[in-house]
C-alpha cells in the first residue's frame, strides 16, 4: 500500500498501521493541546485559585486548586491567580499532555490506531486541498 506522500492528486489512500512518525506528530499535537490548556486556565479564571497559604484550605475552598498544584509547585501571582507568564506552569501542562496522550496511545486498545487514522486523514485533507488550490491556479 502506498503512503499519502506518494499518492496521485484526487486519490485517497489511508494507512492503518501505527508508525513511529504517528507518535512524533501526535506528540507535537499533544504539546499544542498543553499550551492551549495552560493559556485557557490562566485566561478564563474568574476567581483566584489560591486563597491562602495553607494547601488544605485552598483544596477545600477553591474549585481549581488541587493537591497536584501543591505537589508540583504550580506558580500563582500575589492575588492567587494562575500565572500565564510562568514557564514552569507551561512546562507542567505541556509535559503532562504529551506523556498522557502518548501513554493513552500505547496502553489503551485502539486509541493509537484511531489517532493515527485522524492524523492521516488530516494530512490527506491538507494534501487534497493543496492540489485543489494548484488546480485552481491553472484555470
WORA-V727881 format. One line per field, one symbol per residue. ss: DSSP state (@ for helix, = for strand, . for the rest). phi: phi as a letter, one per 30 degrees, with the letter a starting at -180 (. if undefined). psi: psi as a letter, one per 40 degrees, with the letter a starting at -180 (. if undefined). A space follows every 10 residues. Layout:
ss: ???
phi: ???
psi: ???
This chain:
ss: ...@@@.... .........@ @@@@@@@@@@ @@@@@@@@@@ @@@....... ....@@@@@@ @.....@@@@ @@...=.... .=....@@@@ @@@@@@@@@@ @@@@@@@... @@@@@@@@@@ @@@@@@@@@@ @@@@@@@@.
phi: .ddddcddej ccbbccdccd dddddddddd dddddddddd dddcddcddc cbdcdddddd cddcdbdddd ddidcbdddj dddddcdddd dddddddddd ddddddccdi dddddddddd dddddddddd ddddddddd
psi: hiiddeiihe hhhhieihid dddddddddd dddddddddd dddfhdiidh daehdddddd didehidddd defhhiadee ihhdehdddd dddddddddd ddddddehhe dddddddddd dddddddddd ddddddde.
